[in-house]
Amino acid sequence: MNGWTLVRAVDFIDFNPRESLPKNTMAKKVAMERLQPFTRDIPEFEVAPFHGGAKFRNGDTIMARITPCLENGKTAQVNILKDGEVGFGSTEFIVFRAKPGVSDKDFIYYLAMSPLLRDKAIKSMVGSSGRQRVQQGVLNATEFCAPPLPEQAEIGRTLRALDEKIANNSKINHHLEQIAQAIFKSWFVDFEPFGGVMPDDWREAELGEVAILSAGGDKPSVSSPTLTDECQVPIFSNGIDNFGFYGYTDRPKITDECVTVSARGTIGYVCLRQDPFVPIVRLVTAIPNSKFITAKYLYLYLSNIHIAGVGTTQQQLTVPDFKKYRILVPSLEAVEDFTRTVDPMFDEIRHKRAESSRLAKLRDSLLPRLMSGELSIVDLGGAK
């Protein structure tokens, strides 16, 4: 920790810097729900008139100050604006900005993600149940050791390189899925390989005729939020963040390649499941009958239709109702030919997701050690 000095957060970070954005100015807006858990980049934004909220520029870090958003990892680095452009977002964001000559913007983002600041922020929360907020004064007064600016930049670049690879994998996977979707539309919507006309031996059927549907059960009695020697089988819920990942357990309930659909909350969120797993409440599983369709065909078909719930107070998708959904059943030969065509794309998507998972674990193991000085950037082949 040569050259590291003890600093207060308020002397190292410009919190909630003043920015000018007149009322009703059309600007890029980032809503809290747009942020993905423990993900650096902002995936989506909208253009809206400014009526209030946190204001920021490119390079700033925005962190949720309210529960449970902070605990769920709603922290991002702004990268959606042009030079000189000011954006805005939720009033529940805390904005972090680097101080010229003092701190590095990438180092600050990873500092916000590290236990040095993140844990202090969470512990400082006060307020009524479910609406607790970070005490800015406690965050300002938090003390930590910070390296010289050049070493900050090296640490930031090292961790950023891992996030860049993860982000690039996500872009590749999105592109591959778009290709698979386009092929699906060509075959089963426009019927292009069949002269633009649906073959006579194709038909419509109820989903319950060509797939086995079941509702997720209770949370397993044996479970862990992280991978352990005992718990290595993933648990999935009806959530949409990280494909609904909930944790791990010791034995699978579903071993077939299949499709899951969220049945409450964000109803109709469809996922292809290729590895053994356990579904829990409010997640419907559809295992295709291989005599009629494949999981990849079913996944792409369900991704292209509107899946709605029923109920007046809180809508939900029930298995009996879902079984009645109509689905196109092509000839088995066409389904199998199509599946062979898209298999390499889904294999690559699966590979990229696994690689991203490994990179995220590496980043998460390096982050607290680098930010605390336990591990030197020199040890990783960085700054000399």
C-alpha positions as CSV (number, residue, x, y, z in Angstrom):
1,M,0.0,0.0,0.0
2,N,2.9,2.3,-0.8
3,G,1.6,5.9,-1.3
4,W,-1.9,5.1,-0.1
5,T,-3.5,7.7,2.1
6,L,-6.5,7.8,4.5
7,V,-9.2,10.0,3.0
8,R,-12.8,10.9,3.7
9,A,-15.3,10.0,0.9
10,V,-16.5,13.7,0.7
11,D,-12.9,14.8,0.0
12,F,-12.4,12.1,-2.6
13,I,-15.8,12.1,-4.4
14,D,-18.0,15.0,-5.6
15,F,-21.4,13.8,-4.4
16,N,-24.5,15.0,-6.2
17,P,-22.6,17.7,-8.2
18,R,-24.6,20.8,-9.2
19,E,-25.8,20.7,-12.8
20,S,-28.1,23.1,-14.8
21,L,-31.1,21.5,-16.5
22,P,-34.1,23.8,-16.9
23,K,-37.6,22.5,-16.2
24,N,-39.3,20.9,-19.1
25,T,-36.1,20.4,-21.0
26,M,-36.1,17.2,-23.0
27,A,-33.3,15.1,-21.8
28,K,-32.2,11.4,-21.4
29,K,-33.8,9.9,-18.4
30,V,-32.7,6.8,-16.5
31,A,-35.4,5.2,-14.3
32,M,-34.4,3.0,-11.4
33,E,-36.0,0.0,-12.9
34,R,-33.8,0.3,-16.0
35,L,-30.7,-0.6,-14.0
36,Q,-29.6,-4.2,-14.0
37,P,-28.2,-5.7,-10.7
38,F,-24.5,-5.5,-10.3
39,T,-24.1,-4.3,-14.0
40,R,-21.9,-1.3,-14.9
41,D,-23.6,-0.2,-18.1
42,I,-27.1,1.4,-18.4
43,P,-29.0,-0.8,-20.8
44,E,-32.0,1.5,-21.5
45,F,-33.1,5.1,-21.2
46,E,-35.9,7.3,-22.4
47,V,-36.1,10.9,-23.5
48,A,-38.5,12.9,-21.3
49,P,-39.1,16.4,-20.0
50,F,-37.1,17.2,-16.9
51,H,-39.3,17.9,-13.8
52,G,-36.8,16.9,-11.1
53,G,-34.4,14.2,-10.0
54,A,-30.7,13.4,-9.9
55,K,-28.7,15.1,-12.7
56,F,-25.5,13.6,-14.1
57,R,-22.9,13.5,-16.9
58,N,-21.0,10.7,-18.7
59,G,-18.5,9.0,-16.4
60,D,-20.6,9.7,-13.2
61,T,-21.6,6.8,-11.1
62,I,-25.3,6.6,-10.0
63,M,-26.2,4.4,-7.0
64,A,-29.6,3.7,-5.5
65,R,-30.0,5.1,-2.0
66,I,-33.2,3.3,-1.2
67,T,-34.0,-0.2,0.0
68,P,-34.1,-2.8,-1.6
69,C,-32.6,-1.3,-4.8
70,L,-29.2,-0.6,-3.2
71,E,-29.0,-4.1,-1.7
72,N,-30.0,-5.5,-5.1
73,G,-27.0,-3.9,-6.8
74,K,-28.6,-1.0,-8.6
75,T,-25.4,0.9,-9.3
76,A,-24.2,2.0,-12.7
77,Q,-21.7,4.2,-14.5
78,V,-23.3,6.7,-16.9
79,N,-22.2,6.1,-20.6
80,I,-25.3,7.1,-22.6
81,L,-24.6,10.9,-22.9
82,K,-22.7,13.0,-25.4
83,D,-19.9,15.4,-24.3
84,G,-21.4,18.2,-22.3
85,E,-24.8,16.6,-22.2
86,V,-26.7,16.4,-18.9
87,G,-29.1,13.5,-18.1
88,F,-31.4,12.9,-15.2
89,G,-33.0,10.0,-13.3
90,S,-34.7,8.9,-10.2
91,T,-34.7,11.2,-7.1
92,E,-33.5,8.0,-5.3
93,F,-30.0,8.1,-7.0
94,I,-26.9,9.3,-5.3
95,V,-24.5,10.7,-8.0
96,F,-20.7,10.1,-7.6
97,R,-18.2,12.2,-9.6
98,A,-14.5,12.1,-9.8
99,K,-12.6,15.1,-8.5
100,P,-9.9,16.4,-11.0
101,G,-6.4,15.5,-9.9
102,V,-7.8,13.5,-6.9
103,S,-9.8,10.6,-8.1
104,D,-10.4,8.4,-11.2
105,K,-14.0,7.9,-12.5
106,D,-13.6,4.1,-13.0
107,F,-12.0,3.7,-9.6
108,I,-14.9,5.5,-8.1
109,Y,-17.5,3.2,-9.8
110,Y,-15.7,0.1,-8.4
111,L,-15.3,1.8,-5.0
112,A,-19.1,2.3,-4.9
113,M,-19.5,-1.4,-5.7
114,S,-16.9,-2.5,-3.0
115,P,-17.6,-3.2,0.7
116,L,-15.6,-0.1,1.6
117,L,-18.5,2.2,0.6
118,R,-21.4,-0.1,-0.3
119,D,-21.5,-1.9,3.1
120,K,-21.3,1.5,5.0
121,A,-24.1,2.9,2.8
122,I,-26.4,-0.1,3.5
123,K,-25.7,0.0,7.3
124,S,-26.4,3.7,7.4
125,M,-30.0,3.3,6.1
126,V,-32.8,4.8,8.2
127,G,-36.5,5.2,7.8
128,S,-39.7,3.2,7.8
129,S,-39.7,-0.4,6.8
130,G,-39.4,-0.8,3.0
131,R,-38.5,2.8,2.5
132,Q,-35.2,3.1,4.2
133,R,-32.6,5.4,2.7
134,V,-28.8,6.0,2.9
135,Q,-27.8,8.8,5.2
136,Q,-25.7,11.1,3.0
137,G,-23.8,12.4,6.0
138,V,-22.6,9.0,7.0
139,L,-21.5,8.3,3.4
140,N,-19.6,11.6,3.3
141,A,-17.7,10.9,6.5
142,T,-16.7,7.3,5.5
143,E,-13.0,6.9,5.6
144,F,-10.8,4.6,3.5
145,C,-7.3,4.3,2.2
146,A,-6.9,5.5,-1.4
147,P,-4.0,4.9,-3.8
148,P,-2.3,7.6,-5.9
149,L,-4.2,8.7,-9.0
150,P,-2.1,6.6,-11.5
151,E,-2.7,3.4,-9.4
152,Q,-6.4,4.3,-9.2
153,A,-6.5,4.4,-13.0
154,E,-4.7,1.0,-13.3
155,I,-7.1,-0.6,-10.8
156,G,-10.1,0.9,-12.7
157,R,-8.7,-0.3,-16.1
158,T,-8.1,-3.8,-14.8
159,L,-11.6,-4.3,-13.4
160,R,-13.2,-2.4,-16.4
161,A,-11.5,-4.9,-18.8
162,L,-13.5,-7.7,-17.2
163,D,-16.7,-5.7,-17.4
164,E,-16.0,-4.9,-21.0
165,K,-15.7,-8.5,-21.9
166,I,-18.9,-9.3,-20.0
167,A,-20.7,-6.5,-21.9
168,N,-19.3,-7.6,-25.2
169,N,-20.6,-11.2,-24.6
170,S,-24.0,-9.8,-23.9
171,K,-24.0,-7.9,-27.2
172,I,-22.9,-11.0,-29.1
173,N,-25.7,-13.0,-27.4
174,H,-28.3,-10.4,-28.2
175,H,-27.2,-10.5,-31.8
176,L,-27.3,-14.3,-32.0
177,E,-30.7,-14.4,-30.5
178,Q,-31.9,-11.8,-33.0
179,I,-30.6,-14.0,-35.8
180,A,-32.5,-17.0,-34.3
181,Q,-35.6,-14.9,-34.1
182,A,-35.3,-13.8,-37.7
183,I,-34.9,-17.4,-38.9
184,F,-37.9,-18.4,-36.8
185,K,-40.0,-15.7,-38.4
186,S,-38.8,-16.7,-41.9
187,W,-39.8,-20.3,-41.3
188,F,-42.9,-20.2,-39.2
189,V,-44.5,-16.8,-39.8
190,D,-43.6,-15.9,-43.4
191,F,-43.1,-19.6,-44.5
192,E,-40.3,-18.6,-46.8
193,P,-38.7,-22.0,-47.1
194,F,-42.1,-23.4,-48.1
195,G,-43.0,-21.0,-50.9
196,G,-44.6,-18.5,-48.6
197,V,-47.5,-20.8,-47.8
198,M,-48.1,-22.9,-44.7
199,P,-47.8,-26.6,-45.5
200,D,-51.0,-28.6,-45.4
201,D,-49.7,-31.0,-42.8
202,W,-49.1,-28.2,-40.2
203,R,-51.8,-27.5,-37.6
204,E,-52.7,-25.5,-34.6
205,A,-53.1,-27.2,-31.2
206,E,-53.4,-26.2,-27.5
207,L,-50.1,-25.9,-25.7
208,G,-51.2,-28.6,-23.2
209,E,-51.3,-31.1,-26.1
210,V,-47.7,-30.7,-27.1
211,A,-46.0,-29.8,-23.8
212,I,-46.1,-30.8,-20.1
213,L,-46.8,-27.7,-18.0
214,S,-46.3,-27.4,-14.3
215,A,-46.0,-24.7,-11.7
216,G,-43.0,-24.1,-9.6
217,G,-43.0,-25.3,-6.0
218,D,-41.7,-23.9,-2.7
219,K,-38.2,-22.8,-2.1
220,P,-36.1,-26.0,-1.4
221,S,-35.3,-26.8,2.2
222,V,-31.6,-27.0,1.2
223,S,-30.5,-23.8,-0.5
224,S,-27.7,-21.3,-0.7
225,P,-27.4,-17.9,-2.3
226,T,-24.0,-18.8,-3.7
227,L,-22.4,-21.9,-5.2
228,T,-21.2,-24.4,-2.6
229,D,-19.9,-28.0,-2.6
230,E,-23.4,-29.2,-1.6
231,C,-25.5,-26.7,-3.6
232,Q,-24.7,-26.6,-7.3
233,V,-28.1,-26.8,-8.9
234,P,-29.6,-23.3,-9.8
235,I,-33.0,-22.2,-8.5
236,F,-35.0,-19.9,-10.7
237,S,-38.0,-17.7,-9.8
238,N,-40.3,-15.4,-11.8
239,G,-37.9,-12.5,-11.6
240,I,-36.5,-11.0,-14.7
241,D,-33.1,-9.9,-13.4
242,N,-30.3,-12.4,-14.2
243,F,-32.9,-14.7,-15.9
244,G,-34.7,-15.1,-12.6
245,F,-31.8,-16.6,-10.7
246,Y,-32.6,-17.1,-7.1
247,G,-29.8,-19.3,-5.6
248,Y,-28.6,-22.9,-5.5
249,T,-29.8,-26.2,-4.1
250,D,-28.6,-29.8,-4.0
251,R,-30.7,-31.6,-6.5
252,P,-32.7,-30.7,-9.6
253,K,-36.4,-30.9,-10.1
254,I,-36.3,-30.4,-13.9
255,T,-33.6,-32.2,-16.0
256,D,-35.1,-31.8,-19.5
257,E,-34.3,-28.9,-21.8
258,C,-37.4,-26.7,-21.5
259,V,-39.0,-23.3,-21.3
260,T,-40.1,-21.2,-18.2
261,V,-42.6,-18.4,-18.2
262,S,-43.0,-16.0,-15.3
263,A,-46.6,-16.3,-13.9
264,R,-46.8,-13.2,-11.7
265,G,-45.2,-9.8,-11.6
266,T,-43.8,-9.4,-15.1
267,I,-46.1,-12.0,-16.6
268,G,-44.8,-13.7,-19.8
269,Y,-41.1,-13.4,-19.3
270,V,-39.8,-16.4,-21.3
271,C,-36.5,-18.2,-20.8
272,L,-34.9,-21.3,-22.4
273,R,-33.5,-23.6,-19.7
274,Q,-30.8,-26.0,-21.0
275,D,-29.4,-27.3,-17.7
276,P,-31.0,-29.0,-14.7
277,F,-32.7,-26.6,-12.3
278,V,-35.4,-26.1,-9.7
279,P,-38.3,-23.7,-10.5
280,I,-40.0,-22.1,-7.5
281,V,-43.4,-20.4,-7.0
282,R,-44.9,-18.2,-9.8
283,L,-42.7,-19.8,-12.4
284,V,-44.4,-22.1,-15.0
285,T,-42.3,-24.8,-16.7
286,A,-43.1,-26.1,-20.1
287,I,-41.4,-29.3,-21.2
288,P,-42.0,-30.0,-24.9
289,N,-43.2,-33.4,-26.2
290,S,-40.4,-34.4,-28.6
291,K,-42.9,-36.1,-30.8
292,F,-44.2,-32.6,-31.8
293,I,-41.8,-29.7,-31.0
294,T,-38.4,-28.9,-29.4
295,A,-37.6,-26.6,-26.5
296,K,-35.9,-24.1,-28.9
297,Y,-38.9,-24.0,-31.2
298,L,-41.2,-23.5,-28.1
299,Y,-39.0,-20.8,-26.7
300,L,-39.0,-18.8,-29.9
301,Y,-42.7,-19.3,-30.4
302,L,-43.6,-18.1,-26.9
303,S,-41.2,-15.2,-27.2
304,N,-43.2,-13.9,-30.2
305,I,-46.7,-14.0,-28.7
306,H,-48.5,-11.9,-26.0
307,I,-48.9,-13.9,-22.8
308,A,-51.4,-12.4,-20.4
309,G,-52.5,-13.1,-16.9
310,V,-56.0,-13.3,-15.4
311,G,-57.4,-11.8,-12.2
312,T,-58.7,-8.4,-11.1
313,T,-56.5,-7.5,-8.1
314,Q,-53.2,-9.2,-8.9
315,Q,-53.0,-10.8,-12.3
316,Q,-51.3,-14.2,-12.7
317,L,-50.8,-16.9,-15.3
318,T,-52.3,-20.2,-14.2
319,V,-51.3,-23.6,-15.7
320,P,-54.9,-24.5,-16.7
321,D,-55.2,-21.3,-18.6
322,F,-51.8,-21.5,-20.2
323,K,-52.5,-25.0,-21.4
324,K,-55.3,-23.5,-23.6
325,Y,-53.0,-21.2,-25.5
326,R,-52.9,-22.0,-29.2
327,I,-49.6,-23.0,-30.8
328,L,-48.6,-23.7,-34.4
329,V,-47.4,-27.3,-34.7
330,P,-45.4,-27.8,-37.9
331,S,-44.3,-31.1,-39.2
332,L,-41.7,-32.8,-36.9
333,E,-39.3,-32.8,-39.9
334,A,-39.5,-29.0,-40.2
335,V,-39.1,-28.5,-36.4
336,E,-36.1,-30.7,-36.3
337,D,-34.5,-29.1,-39.3
338,F,-35.1,-25.7,-37.8
339,T,-33.7,-26.8,-34.5
340,R,-30.5,-28.1,-36.1
341,T,-30.1,-24.7,-37.8
342,V,-30.4,-22.6,-34.6
343,D,-28.6,-25.1,-32.3
344,P,-25.1,-23.6,-32.9
345,M,-26.4,-20.1,-32.1
346,F,-27.9,-21.3,-28.7
347,D,-24.7,-23.3,-28.0
348,E,-22.7,-20.1,-28.5
349,I,-25.1,-18.1,-26.3
350,R,-24.7,-20.8,-23.6
351,H,-20.9,-20.6,-23.9
352,K,-20.8,-16.8,-23.6
353,R,-23.1,-16.8,-20.6
354,A,-20.9,-19.3,-18.8
355,E,-17.8,-17.3,-19.7
356,S,-19.4,-14.1,-18.4
357,S,-20.4,-15.9,-15.2
358,R,-16.7,-16.9,-14.7
359,L,-15.5,-13.4,-15.4
360,A,-18.0,-11.9,-13.0
361,K,-16.8,-14.2,-10.2
362,L,-13.2,-13.2,-11.0
363,R,-14.1,-9.5,-11.0
364,D,-16.0,-9.9,-7.7
365,S,-13.1,-11.7,-6.1
366,L,-10.5,-9.2,-7.2
367,L,-12.6,-6.0,-6.5
368,P,-12.5,-5.9,-2.7
369,R,-8.9,-7.0,-2.6
370,L,-7.7,-4.4,-5.1
371,M,-9.8,-1.6,-3.5
372,S,-8.5,-2.3,0.0
373,G,-4.8,-2.7,-1.1
374,E,-4.7,-6.4,0.0
375,L,-3.8,-7.2,-3.6
376,S,-1.4,-4.9,-5.6
377,I,-2.0,-4.1,-9.2
378,V,1.7,-4.9,-9.7
379,D,0.9,-8.5,-8.7
380,L,-1.5,-8.7,-11.7
381,G,1.0,-7.4,-14.1
382,G,-0.3,-3.8,-14.1
383,A,1.4,-0.6,-13.2
384,K,5.1,-1.0,-12.4
